[in-house]
Amino acid sequence: MSHFSIAILVLLVAFSWLAPWPAVAAPPSRPGETQASAPTGAPVNINTADVKELMKLEGVGRRVAEKIVEYRDTHGPFKKPDELRKVEGVGSGLWERNRARIVIK
């Protein structure tokens, strides 16, 4: 290996250490500080919301929103917010992420 090749290799290694690293974790919190998982966005009334409005819930795509409307049309209005879990495609994760925003009026 020539001196030129070694010099280029050394430069490549040196520059790779200077490249910014992507953030992979949330910044550390201060002792005694809690991180709230407050929902973002306005409440969604699952008895009156159309497909477009239902898609504003985190993790709800067009197909799941359509299934919510179909379920409501077939079974009548939801009596309790957690009845939403009966809809195919609404699992516990989706429910937990959105439960504070889901309302019945």
VOVOPA-370961 format. One record per residue (C-alpha): residue in one letter; x negated, y negated, z; residue number from 1. Coordinates in pm, 1 decimal. Layout:
residues N
resn, xx, yy, zz, resi
A, X, Y, Z, NUM .
...
//
This chain:
residues 105
resn, xx, yy, zz, resi
M, 0.0, 0.0, 0.0, 1 .
S, -139.4, -338.6, -96.6, 2 .
H, -172.6, -636.1, 133.1, 3 .
F, 95.6, -812.3, -71.3, 4 .
S, 345.6, -527.5, -12.7, 5 .
I, 269.2, -527.1, 359.3, 6 .
A, 316.1, -904.1, 378.2, 7 .
I, 655.6, -880.1, 206.2, 8 .
L, 761.6, -599.1, 437.8, 9 .
V, 659.5, -802.0, 744.4, 10 .
L, 853.8, -1103.9, 614.9, 11 .
L, 1165.6, -893.8, 553.3, 12 .
V, 1154.0, -753.4, 904.3, 13 .
A, 1094.7, -1098.3, 1053.3, 14 .
F, 1384.0, -1255.4, 860.1, 15 .
S, 1620.3, -973.0, 953.4, 16 .
W, 1569.4, -1064.7, 1318.9, 17 .
L, 1664.7, -1423.7, 1242.3, 18 .
A, 1994.8, -1330.6, 1079.5, 19 .
P, 2300.6, -1400.6, 1295.9, 20 .
W, 2466.8, -1098.6, 1451.3, 21 .
P, 2844.6, -1066.5, 1425.7, 22 .
A, 3040.3, -1092.9, 1748.1, 23 .
V, 3170.1, -752.3, 1854.8, 24 .
A, 3308.3, -825.1, 2199.5, 25 .
A, 3502.4, -1097.3, 2370.6, 26 .
P, 3294.7, -1344.2, 2568.1, 27 .
P, 3249.4, -1243.3, 2930.4, 28 .
S, 3496.0, -1394.9, 3171.1, 29 .
R, 3408.1, -1566.1, 3494.6, 30 .
P, 3447.5, -1371.8, 3820.0, 31 .
G, 3803.9, -1390.9, 3945.7, 32 .
E, 3934.0, -1508.0, 3609.0, 33 .
T, 4201.5, -1301.6, 3443.2, 34 .
Q, 4272.4, -1296.3, 3075.7, 35 .
A, 4640.4, -1333.3, 3003.6, 36 .
S, 4779.2, -1151.6, 2704.0, 37 .
A, 5043.8, -1414.1, 2645.8, 38 .
P, 5247.4, -1359.8, 2333.7, 39 .
T, 5199.7, -1604.5, 2053.4, 40 .
G, 5501.1, -1736.2, 1875.6, 41 .
A, 5862.4, -1802.1, 1948.0, 42 .
P, 6107.4, -1546.3, 2085.7, 43 .
V, 6283.1, -1327.5, 1828.2, 44 .
N, 6647.5, -1232.8, 1877.8, 45 .
I, 6657.2, -879.3, 1737.9, 46 .
N, 7036.9, -894.6, 1704.0, 47 .
T, 7038.4, -1190.9, 1466.2, 48 .
A, 6691.7, -1195.7, 1306.6, 49 .
D, 6661.0, -1120.9, 937.5, 50 .
V, 6375.1, -921.3, 784.9, 51 .
K, 6155.2, -1228.2, 739.7, 52 .
E, 6196.0, -1336.7, 1102.7, 53 .
L, 6137.1, -984.3, 1234.6, 54 .
M, 5810.1, -974.9, 1040.1, 55 .
K, 5683.4, -1255.8, 1265.5, 56 .
L, 5648.0, -997.4, 1543.2, 57 .
E, 5296.0, -860.5, 1573.5, 58 .
G, 5257.1, -534.9, 1382.1, 59 .
V, 5597.9, -550.2, 1212.0, 60 .
G, 5571.9, -524.0, 836.1, 61 .
R, 5848.7, -540.9, 579.6, 62 .
R, 5941.2, -171.0, 603.7, 63 .
V, 5972.2, -167.2, 984.6, 64 .
A, 6169.1, -493.8, 976.1, 65 .
E, 6406.6, -339.1, 721.3, 66 .
K, 6447.5, -32.4, 943.9, 67 .
I, 6534.4, -256.4, 1240.0, 68 .
V, 6806.8, -427.9, 1036.4, 69 .
E, 6934.3, -90.9, 904.8, 70 .
Y, 6946.9, 49.9, 1259.8, 71 .
R, 7135.6, -257.4, 1383.4, 72 .
D, 7382.1, -238.5, 1094.2, 73 .
T, 7444.5, 131.8, 1159.3, 74 .
H, 7456.3, 136.7, 1541.1, 75 .
G, 7574.1, -215.9, 1620.3, 76 .
P, 7389.5, -484.2, 1814.4, 77 .
F, 7118.3, -390.1, 2060.0, 78 .
K, 7239.9, -398.4, 2420.1, 79 .
K, 6891.2, -412.4, 2577.8, 80 .
P, 6561.3, -523.4, 2421.6, 81 .
D, 6393.0, -186.6, 2484.4, 82 .
E, 6652.0, -13.6, 2261.6, 83 .
L, 6432.8, -139.2, 1979.1, 84 .
R, 6205.9, 158.8, 2053.8, 85 .
K, 6474.9, 388.4, 1908.4, 86 .
V, 6400.0, 249.9, 1561.4, 87 .
E, 6170.2, 468.5, 1353.7, 88 .
G, 5832.7, 295.0, 1323.6, 89 .
V, 5856.4, 106.7, 1652.4, 90 .
G, 5616.5, 280.1, 1885.9, 91 .
S, 5499.2, 197.7, 2233.8, 92 .
G, 5206.8, -11.8, 2108.9, 93 .
L, 5423.2, -234.1, 1893.6, 94 .
W, 5674.5, -265.7, 2177.3, 95 .
E, 5409.4, -357.4, 2435.7, 96 .
R, 5251.5, -622.6, 2211.0, 97 .
N, 5587.4, -792.1, 2153.0, 98 .
R, 5807.2, -718.9, 2454.5, 99 .
A, 5778.7, -1072.1, 2595.0, 100 .
R, 5901.1, -1219.8, 2265.1, 101 .
I, 6190.3, -981.1, 2199.1, 102 .
V, 6523.2, -1117.1, 2319.3, 103 .
I, 6891.2, -1025.8, 2300.6, 104 .
K, 7150.4, -1305.5, 2281.8, 105 .
//
